[in-house]
């Protein structure tokens, strides 16, 4: 098969363009480096409604029990025991979910030709482009009950498509988001 160098350059350029446009989720985790996570055996929720809503977008209240189920499934699979009474648990879990509209300004240098000038010389300036998108996030926080202090934080955020905003998340999508955040949380 004989592929011309120009065709290869076009294919490589298209691949890089598609990779740059992807909306892969960004994951961030932080933990107390002094904390020994091997001492934890059980978890509970911080309160009856552990979800905090962030951002200016409306979050359905129906998502809270579904996220609680997904977080519970992940932690049980890691070897932690769920207890209903927070006083009997080693760690307490809370989470926040939300979406926020974000505006991104991009400027590029531009050469503008002004036809009103007699000599028609170039006029240097910039082209300003505005992009608006919605960014969704899920954060999970873990607190040491005995010390009453945070010991672990994980967050995933991603650009949301318009189609994502117009339909409810499925249980599988929520489980995937939770698993992505808790991937770095230590197993028993």
N, C-alpha and C positions, 0 to 999 in steps of 0.2 A: 504494500500500500504506500503510495507516494503522497505525502502531505506537504504542501508548500509552506515555507516559513511564515508567510503572512497569515495563513489559516491557523497555524499553531499559535501565533501571537494573538489573534482574535479570540481563540478558545481560552487561552490563559487569562486574557483580560476579562472575559465574561465570567470565568470562574472566580477571579478575585473580586469582581463587582458583586456577584451573588453572595460570596462569603462575607463581604463588608456589610451587606444589607440584612444579614440574618439577625433575628431577634433572640439570640440565645439568652437564657436567664443568667443573671449575675448573682452569685452566691457569696455571702460574707458571713464568717463566723468569728466569734471571739470568746475566750474563756479565761477564768481565773487560773493562772498558771500554778498557783499555790494549792489548788484544790485537788484532793485525791478522789477521783470519780469512782474508784473501785469500792468505796465504802457505801455507795448508794445502792439500795435494793428495791425501793418502792417509790411511787409517785402519786400525786393527787393534783387536782386543779387548784389554782389560787383562790377561787371562789366559785359560786354556782354558775356565773357567767364570765368565763375567763377571756372572752374576746373583747379587744379594744378596736374601735373603728378609726381609721386615719384617712386623711385626704378629704377632698370635697365631693367625691362621687358617692352615691348611695350604695350601701352594702346591704344585701338582703339578710334579715335576721335568721333565715332558714339555713344559712351557710355555717353558723356557729356549731350546731350539733354534728354536722357532717365533718367539719374540721376536727372537732373533739374526737370523733370516731377514728379519723385517719391518724391523728397524733397518738391516740391510745394504741391503735394497731401497730404502729411503728415501734413504740417504746416496749410493748409487750413482746414483739418479735426480737427485740434487742436483749430481752431477759429481765426487764423490770416488771415488778408486780404493781397493778393498779389497786389503790385503796380509796374508798369513798371519803374517809375521814382524814382531813389534812393533818391533823395532830398525830396520826399514826404513820405518815409518810416521811421519807427522807428528803424528797424534793417536791416543789410545787411548780406547775406549768401554767403559763399564760401565753397568749398569742395576740398579734394584731394583724389586721388585714385592711387593705384599702387601695384606692386608685386615685391618681392625681394627674390632671392635665399639665403637660410641660411644654414650654415654648423654647425652641432652640434657634438661635440666630447664627447664621453662617455668612461670612463675607468673603468675597473673592475679588482680587484685583481685576480691574477691567480697563480696557482702552476704549474710550467713547469718542466718536467722531462728531464734531459739532458742525452741522451744515450751515449754520448762520454766520460763521466766521468766513471772511473772504478767502483766507489762505487754507482753510479746511484742515488745520493741523489736529493731531490727536489731543484729547483731553483725558488725562489719567484720573481714575477714581476707583470706586469699589461698587460691586453689586451686592446688595443685601438680600438674603433669602430668609424667610421665616418658615419654620416647620413646627407644627403642633402635633403632639402625640400624647397618648395616655400611658402612664407607667403604673403597673400594678405591683403590689408587694405583699409578702407574707413574712412575718417575723415571729419567732418562737423564743420565749425566754424561760430559763430554768433558774429557780431560786433554792438555795439551801435553807430548809425550814428551821433547823436548829440555830444557825447563824443569822437568819433573817436577812440574807444578802444574795444578790445575783451571782451565779457561777458560770452561766453559759448563755450566749445569745447567737442565734442564727437567723439569717434573712435571705430571701430570694426576691429579686425584682426583675421585671421584664416589661418590654413594650407590649401593649395589648392592641390587637387589631380591632377594628370596629365591629367585626362579627363576634369577637370575644365579649364585647360589652352588651350585646343585644340578646344573649342567651345565657342561661344559668350554667355554671360549671358542673360537670359530671363528677360523680364520686371518684372515678378513676383519675380525672385531672387533679382533683384536690389531693388524692393520695400521692400522686406523682410529685406535686409541689411540696407536700410535707416530707416525703422521702428525700427530696433534693435538699431541703433545709437540714434535716436531721442526719444526713449522710455522715457528717463529721462528728456527731454526738457519740461519745464512747458507749460501746456495748458492754453488757455485764460479762 
